[in-house]
Amino acid sequence: MASPYNPLVPNYLEVCELAVRRAGAVLRDQFGRIHARQKGPRDLVTEADLAAQEVVRATLHEAFPTHVLVGEEDPHPNLNSYSENDFRWIVDPLDGTTNYVHRIPFCCVSLALEHRSQLLVGAIFNPFLDECFTAAAGQGAALNGSPIQVSQTRGLSEALIAAGFPAAVSIESPDLKVFNEVVVRCQGVRRTGSAALNLAYVAAGRFDGAWACTTKVWDSAAGFLMIREAGGVASSLSGEEVSLPEGPFVVAATADLQRELVTIVQKSLLIGQ
């Protein structure tokens, strides 16, 4: 499907990066001196999440007043909400909140723009490392302005894989079932606490693949675009390509590795059986 991204309107990506950098400054400023509350079992939210989202909202409204913003920290996020011109921004103002609360500087702001279910631009910013991963449809992916690409790893035995887990893990958690199958087949598995950064790291060739069974669209929208623009493969748990990731995902640097990971996920979760 042809992308609606218009290279004559480059300020989509410029504003996207500006918004995540401004929100990142809020996270950096409040780091180590915030109070957290639970919005679910072991699922935290802080004043920093809320403040960062409002900075993103203000930045986008100033540039594109007719666009809609859907954010993780909206009181009742409406994933079916669109503007009259069908432009919708999707934000996770602080992905990796538990890390942030424990003063572990591995967290980020993730922001993407989509138009009629097609991702146009995305940015993932870790303010503590000053690393801003960006992508635009048909224009490639970059880290702080320098092009990035996925690794060339084709087999799981050679791969470093990132695992996604929900805030509350039980013995029956699907991610745990996948983990038990993957960890004995690859070079290593890392649980970082940030699904968005996992995706950015796959795009940059640091991880070779990643999966998560319990994510939302704000965790993965920017990262999906990034991986595809960096030459990787991104899909649903069933292996189907999706324009806009609405939830769980499997991603990999190469098609061969993607197929191997998807097969393990399907076997672990009895998908299609």
QUIPE-V561389 format. One record per pair of residues at least 24 apart in sequence whose ideal C-beta (glycine too) atoms are under 8 Angstrom apart, sorted by the first residue. I is the first residue (numbers start at 1). J is the second residue. D is the distance in whole Angstrom. If there is no record, write none. Layout:
<<I J D> <I J D>>
This chain:
<<1 118 7> <1 243 7> <3 118 6> <3 120 7> <3 137 4> <3 138 5> <4 115 5> <4 116 7> <4 118 6> <4 120 7> <4 137 8> <5 118 8> <5 120 5> <5 121 7> <5 136 6> <5 137 4> <5 138 6> <5 139 7> <7 138 8> <7 139 7> <11 63 7> <12 113 6> <12 120 6> <12 121 5> <12 136 7> <13 121 4> <13 123 7> <13 134 6> <13 136 5> <13 139 8> <15 59 7> <15 60 7> <15 63 4> <15 64 7> <16 111 6> <16 112 8> <16 113 6> <16 121 5> <16 122 7> <16 123 5> <16 134 7> <17 123 5> <17 125 8> <17 132 6> <17 134 6> <18 59 6> <19 55 7> <19 56 5> <19 59 4> <19 60 6> <19 91 8> <19 109 8> <19 111 6> <19 123 8> <20 56 7> <20 109 4> <20 110 8> <20 111 5> <20 123 5> <20 124 7> <20 125 4> <20 132 7> <21 125 6> <21 127 8> <21 132 7> <22 55 5> <22 56 7> <22 59 6> <23 52 4> <23 53 7> <23 55 5> <23 56 5> <23 93 6> <23 109 4> <23 111 8> <23 125 8> <24 52 8> <24 108 8> <24 109 5> <24 125 5> <24 126 8> <24 127 3> <25 127 7> <26 51 5> <26 52 5> <26 55 6> <27 52 6> <27 94 6> <27 100 7> <27 107 7> <27 109 7> <27 127 5> <28 127 5> <28 128 7> <31 100 7> <31 103 7> <31 105 7> <31 128 8> <32 103 5> <34 100 8> <34 101 7> <36 97 7> <36 101 5> <40 167 6> <40 168 7> <41 167 7> <41 168 4> <42 98 8> <42 167 5> <42 168 5> <43 167 4> <43 168 7> <44 97 5> <44 98 6> <44 101 6> <44 167 8> <45 73 6> <45 97 7> <46 94 7> <46 97 6> <46 100 7> <46 101 6> <48 94 6> <48 100 7> <49 73 5> <49 93 5> <49 94 4> <49 97 6> <50 93 8> <52 93 4> <52 94 6> <52 109 6> <53 91 6> <53 93 4> <55 93 8> <56 89 8> <56 91 5> <56 93 6> <56 109 7> <56 111 6> <60 89 6> <67 113 8> <70 217 8> <70 218 7> <71 218 7> <72 216 7> <72 218 5> <79 217 6> <79 246 7> <86 115 6> <86 116 5> <87 113 7> <87 114 8> <87 115 5> <88 113 7> <88 114 5> <88 115 8> <89 113 5> <89 114 8> <90 114 7> <90 217 6> <90 218 5> <90 221 5> <90 222 8> <91 218 6> <92 196 6> <92 218 4> <92 219 6> <95 194 5> <95 195 6> <95 196 4> <95 197 7> <95 218 8> <95 219 6> <96 192 8> <96 193 5> <96 194 4> <96 196 8> <96 197 7> <98 167 7> <98 193 6> <99 193 5> <99 194 7> <104 193 7> <105 129 7> <106 192 6> <106 193 6> <106 194 6> <106 197 7> <107 193 7> <107 194 6> <107 197 8> <108 194 6> <108 196 5> <108 197 5> <108 200 8> <110 196 4> <110 218 7> <110 219 7> <110 221 7> <110 222 5> <110 223 7> <111 222 6> <112 221 4> <112 222 4> <112 225 6> <114 221 7> <114 244 6> <117 243 5> <117 244 5> <118 243 6> <118 244 7> <119 221 6> <119 222 8> <119 224 7> <119 225 4> <119 243 7> <119 244 6> <120 225 8> <121 225 7> <122 221 6> <122 222 3> <122 223 7> <122 224 8> <122 225 4> <122 226 6> <123 222 6> <124 196 5> <124 197 7> <124 199 7> <124 200 4> <124 222 5> <124 223 6> <124 226 7> <126 197 6> <133 200 4> <133 203 6> <133 204 7> <133 222 8> <133 226 6> <134 226 8> <135 203 7> <135 222 7> <135 225 5> <135 226 4> <135 228 8> <135 229 4> <135 230 7> <136 229 7> <137 225 7> <137 229 7> <138 229 8> <139 229 7> <140 229 5> <140 230 7> <141 203 5> <141 225 8> <141 226 5> <141 227 8> <141 229 4> <141 230 4> <143 204 6> <148 203 6> <148 204 5> <148 205 7> <148 230 5> <149 203 8> <149 205 6> <149 230 5> <149 231 5> <150 202 6> <150 203 6> <150 204 8> <150 205 6> <150 208 8> <150 227 7> <150 230 5> <150 231 5> <150 232 4> <150 253 4> <150 254 7> <151 205 4> <151 208 5> <151 253 4> <151 254 8> <152 253 7> <152 254 7> <153 208 4> <153 209 8> <153 253 5> <153 254 6> <153 257 6> <154 254 5> <154 256 4> <154 257 6> <155 256 7> <155 257 7> <155 260 7> <156 182 7> <156 185 5> <156 186 5> <156 209 8> <156 257 6> <156 260 5> <156 261 7> <156 264 8> <157 185 7> <157 186 7> <157 187 7> <158 186 8> <158 187 6> <158 208 8> <159 186 5> <159 187 6> <159 208 4> <159 209 6> <159 252 8> <159 253 8> <159 257 6> <160 186 7> <160 187 5> <160 188 5> <160 189 8> <160 190 7> <160 206 8> <160 207 6> <160 208 5> <161 186 5> <161 188 7> <161 189 5> <161 190 7> <161 207 7> <161 208 6> <161 209 5> <161 210 6> <161 211 7> <161 261 7> <162 189 7> <162 190 5> <162 191 8> <162 192 6> <162 198 4> <162 201 7> <162 202 7> <162 207 5> <162 209 7> <162 210 4> <162 211 8> <163 189 5> <163 190 7> <163 191 5> <163 210 7> <163 211 7> <163 212 8> <164 191 8> <164 195 5> <164 198 7> <164 210 7> <164 211 6> <164 212 3> <164 213 7> <164 214 7> <164 215 6> <165 191 6> <165 212 8> <165 214 8> <166 213 8> <166 214 4> <173 213 8> <174 213 4> <174 214 8> <174 268 7> <174 269 5> <175 211 8> <175 212 7> <175 213 5> <175 214 7> <177 268 4> <177 269 7> <178 211 6> <178 213 7> <178 264 7> <178 265 5> <178 268 5> <178 269 7> <180 268 8> <181 264 5> <181 267 7> <181 268 5> <182 211 8> <182 261 7> <182 264 6> <185 264 7> <195 219 4> <195 220 6> <195 223 7> <196 220 7> <196 222 7> <196 223 5> <198 223 7> <199 223 2> <199 224 7> <199 226 6> <199 227 6> <199 251 6> <200 226 6> <202 227 6> <202 230 8> <202 232 6> <202 251 5> <202 252 7> <202 253 6> <203 227 5> <203 229 7> <203 230 4> <203 232 6> <204 230 7> <205 230 8> <205 253 7> <208 252 7> <208 253 5> <208 257 6> <209 250 7> <209 251 6> <209 252 4> <209 253 6> <209 257 6> <209 258 7> <209 261 5> <210 249 8> <210 250 8> <210 251 5> <210 252 8> <211 237 8> <211 248 8> <211 249 7> <211 250 5> <211 251 7> <211 261 6> <211 265 6> <212 248 6> <212 249 6> <213 237 7> <213 248 5> <213 269 7> <214 247 8> <214 248 7> <215 245 8> <215 247 6> <215 248 6> <215 249 6> <216 246 8> <216 247 6> <217 244 7> <217 245 6> <217 246 5> <217 247 7> <220 245 4> <220 247 8> <220 249 5> <221 245 6> <223 251 8> <224 249 7> <224 251 8> <227 251 5> <233 258 4> <235 262 7> <237 262 8> <237 265 5> <237 266 7> <237 269 7> <237 271 6> <238 262 8> <238 266 7> <238 271 6> <238 272 7> <239 266 7>>
